[in-house]
Amino acid sequence: MVSIKDTIFYKHVLHELNYPFADVYIFKDYVISEIKEGVIFNWEDNAKPIINDVTSFLDTDGSNLVYISNRINSYSVMAQDWVKFFKNSYNLKGYYVISDRKTSKLSYMIENLFFKNKMKRFSSIYEALNWLEKGFSEVA
């Protein structure tokens, strides 16, 4: 697994947000997050600040964005907090999870139970961005 910083795509970052718990890279039509090792990612402490900063920077409600979770580190997601995301009237055009870990398959399946739209899983950042560049931003 590779960080977006170590790819050719990094030069297209419009804005970078660095938190103690994550690094977030904002592009024109998508956002890539890299959550740090050992974090328990939840709505109040993590997702809400990121969403507020991204939507403020891009002046959007997020419905035109693809969120890409580049899972280069091992961490936990409070999957049930997706309910809070939708209760706050947020939405996404697409949600991609990038991971090559076998253990993340179970996390992906659990998270998918709470995410009301469809998700797509990729094994590399290159595969996900290639899919996106071909115009397949929405997950069928």
C-alpha positions in Angstrom: 0.0 0.0 0.0 1.2 3.4 -0.9 0.4 6.9 0.4 -1.0 9.4 -2.0 2.1 11.5 -1.3 4.2 8.8 -3.0 2.3 8.8 -6.2 2.0 10.9 -9.4 -1.4 12.1 -8.2 -0.1 14.1 -5.3 0.8 17.0 -7.6 -3.0 17.5 -8.2 -3.9 18.0 -4.6 -5.7 21.3 -4.1 -5.4 21.4 -0.4 -4.0 19.1 2.3 -5.5 18.8 5.8 -3.3 17.4 8.5 -4.9 16.2 11.8 -3.4 14.2 14.7 -5.6 11.3 13.5 -5.4 11.6 9.7 -4.1 13.3 6.6 -6.7 14.3 4.1 -6.1 15.3 0.5 -8.6 17.4 -1.4 -8.8 17.2 -5.2 -11.3 18.8 -7.5 -13.9 15.9 -7.5 -12.7 13.6 -4.8 -11.1 13.5 -1.3 -8.6 10.9 -0.1 -8.1 10.2 3.6 -5.3 8.3 5.2 -6.2 7.6 8.8 -3.3 7.1 11.1 -2.2 3.8 12.8 -4.3 2.7 15.8 -7.0 5.4 15.5 -10.6 4.5 16.4 -12.3 6.6 13.8 -15.7 8.0 14.9 -18.1 10.7 13.9 -17.6 13.4 16.6 -13.8 13.3 17.0 -12.8 12.5 13.4 -15.4 12.5 10.6 -17.2 15.7 11.6 -14.1 17.9 11.6 -12.9 16.5 8.3 -16.4 17.0 6.7 -16.6 20.5 8.0 -13.2 21.5 6.7 -13.6 19.8 3.3 -17.1 21.1 2.6 -16.0 24.6 3.7 -12.9 24.5 1.4 -14.9 23.3 -1.6 -18.1 25.0 -0.8 -20.2 21.9 -1.3 -22.5 19.5 0.6 -20.4 16.6 -0.6 -23.0 15.1 -3.0 -20.7 15.8 -5.9 -17.6 14.2 -4.3 -16.1 10.7 -4.2 -14.6 9.9 -0.8 -11.6 7.5 -1.0 -10.4 5.8 2.2 -6.8 4.9 1.5 -6.3 2.4 4.3 -2.5 2.3 4.4 -2.6 1.9 8.2 -4.4 -0.4 10.6 -7.2 1.4 12.4 -10.9 0.9 13.5 -14.0 2.5 12.1 -17.1 3.0 14.1 -19.3 1.8 11.3 -22.5 2.8 13.0 -21.4 6.4 12.8 -22.3 6.4 9.1 -25.9 6.9 10.4 -24.8 10.2 11.9 -23.3 11.3 8.6 -26.6 10.8 6.8 -28.7 12.3 9.7 -26.7 15.5 9.2 -27.9 15.6 5.6 -24.5 14.8 4.1 -24.2 12.6 1.0 -21.5 11.3 -1.4 -21.4 10.6 -5.1 -19.3 7.5 -4.3 -17.3 5.8 -1.5 -14.2 3.8 -2.3 -12.2 1.8 0.2 -8.6 0.9 -0.7 -7.0 -1.9 1.2 -5.0 -5.1 0.5 -5.5 -6.5 4.0 -7.5 -9.6 4.4 -8.8 -8.4 7.8 -10.2 -5.3 6.2 -12.7 -7.4 4.2 -14.7 -8.0 7.4 -14.5 -4.3 8.3 -15.6 -3.4 4.8 -18.6 -5.7 5.0 -19.7 -4.3 8.5 -19.2 -0.7 7.3 -21.3 -1.5 4.3 -24.2 -2.5 6.6 -24.4 1.1 7.9 -23.5 3.0 4.7 -26.8 3.6 2.9 -25.3 3.9 -0.6 -23.1 1.4 -2.3 -19.4 1.1 -1.7 -16.6 -0.1 -3.9 -13.4 -1.8 -2.8 -10.0 -1.6 -4.5 -6.6 -3.1 -3.8 -4.6 -0.1 -4.8 -4.8 3.7 -5.2 -3.9 3.4 -8.9 -6.9 1.0 -9.5 -9.3 3.3 -7.7 -8.2 6.5 -9.4 -8.1 4.8 -12.8 -11.8 3.7 -12.2 -12.6 7.3 -11.2 -10.8 8.9 -14.2 -12.8 6.6 -16.6 -15.9 8.3 -15.3 -17.1 5.5 -13.0 -17.5 7.7 -10.0 -20.8 6.3 -8.9 -20.8 2.8 -7.6 -23.3 0.6 -9.5 
